[in-house]
Amino acid sequence: MATRSDKRQAFLDALTATNKSTLTRTEVRSVAKKLGISTPQWFIKDESNKVSRGLYKVPSAASAPASAASIELSAQVIPMTKTEVSSGNRIANVTTDLEIENLIPSQYDNYVPFGNFEDVLSIVKSKQFFPVFITGQSGNGKTMSIEQACAKAKRKFICVSMTPDSDEGDLLGNYVLINGQMEWRDGPVTVAARQGAVLCIDEIDYGAQNLSCLQRVLEGKPFLLKKKNELVVPAPGFTVFATANTKGKGSEDGRYMFTNVLNEAFLERFPNTMEQEWPPAKVEEKIVNKELDSVGRADEVFAKNLITWANTIRNTFAEGGCDEVISTRRLVHIVKTFGIYGDKKKAIEYCLNRFDADTKITFLDLYTKIDAGIDLNATPEVIEEVPVTTSEEQPF
């Protein structure tokens, strides 16, 4: 009859037979299941076997732990490097959450598809490399459409937001200092390419002007990590979406400050450019109603008034009559604020405070003309405490 030590040795031998340097918790359990043994808690709980949360290294010398009677107590220093074991001449990589977490996004119950969603979904489902540039006003659902398409198609999704300081190292990878040693960490672009994920580069025109490091990536071809001298071959399914408030030509009206004029050769690497418009009124009304339901404030009249108000402002903006718009995102902000305070006027006012005083007053005044139930000059009602009465005595 096999002893406990024999079973543990058989398990370690099975780990080695996988020819992998690291295994996830699921893979560890799978190996144990094939051997007909229970989950090896003795292996999982041993800190020396952990690389990071949910990731374990395969011991280089696969031998079962000695019995308690034969263990010699001695001081050991175990480096917490969070690295994969290097193979051959390849430099070890730092393991990050992007490599061990579930990258398939959750479906958002309140999401209502519109605009280019079906086209985005077709690209995501095809698993072809087909870069797309999506442009449109802030807060009209560009990034969410890509995320929710990936959620529906069960595809891995990685989104990186650009800043003026984003550089090649932030995107492709760089060396980082861990426990006194320099280790390599893949950037989000490289991780997405290795995993065959859908990559979204959010606000791409807000990033550094020199994005030439992405040109090879946008061709779907193997690209070089120059600092590491490694050639990364994108896995099947990898593709790139980029979102921006401009078309890569800068913002002449100053509404989107610090956006850059993108290189023409860079923009030419996107086969398609999609223009994301505001949702149609009926669709946006459905979005607002869903959000109202989710915060326990169902009110179809309020939803209709908000949509009428927002579209009136957008039309005025398009004609040059005002400098601001009410986005779909801001309507959702109003609904969530209303859910907290239960006061429509306060919800709208708080969500308009980001605008200058004249714009705020004008927008508030316009809403009162649409919704006669809101009075800008009304003072908060003082509620006096009254004795608790029985239900028969209640006037309502």
C-alpha angles and dihedrals in degrees: 000000000000115000125223089257091053091051092050091049091050089051093051090047089053090052090053090049090063088071089219127128094212136023133196121235089256091053092048090053091047091055090050092048092054088055091050094243132124124257106298099237090170088064098040095048094048104104091206089066095052121099094174139321108324094357125101134186123233107239111249090219103042104208127138118250114269120250118271092255093060100044113117113209112230136151114262130183112211112193113228096214102141089216136139118241108263119239123211111326095335117120115241118255127225108241112233134187089259089067099048106029126086103262097189105108123230120251113253109228094211096051115120115193118230142145114015096356097112091049091049089049091051091055093046092048093047091062087212124139103253116147115210130191113211118195131182147114119310115271099021098116105264098139094035091056090059093044093049092046088056090047091053093045093043091237127152111256129197121181124190121186116216123227131182087260097052110121141170092280092053091051106035102023144274145201117277131190113245123170091342094308131101111239130177121249121191116230122231093264092054093044091051091049093049092048098042090240132156108258121205117194101198120208091002092175090058093064132087116306093238106072095148090121086073097052094088089044090054090056091059091236130128109284130202127242093212098193091052098032091227125139113222116207110201114237120236112279096035115136139151135233122185125196128199142159090228134040092249093275098104129251112285095181093055094237092120103041121194093022111140137225103247123220113266092227089054094050091047089066091071108084092197135033116196122201111215112208129189113281115267112264094255092049093047090048088054090050092051093046091052091051091048090052091050092056093045095250104110107180119152093183092055090049092051092047092051092051093048090049095048094047092048090054092046092052090049090049092051089054092049095252096125139015101225138057136202108240128205087249091056091051088055089049089054091050093049090048090049088051090058101042103024088219118115096196092049092046093053094042095049091049092050095051090092089071125076117272097259093049092046093051092046093050093046092049090050091053092053088056089055096040110039090187092074118079116191092199096050116117121221111275114247109225113207121209112251130186116270110257133194121263090257090059095049111111091213 
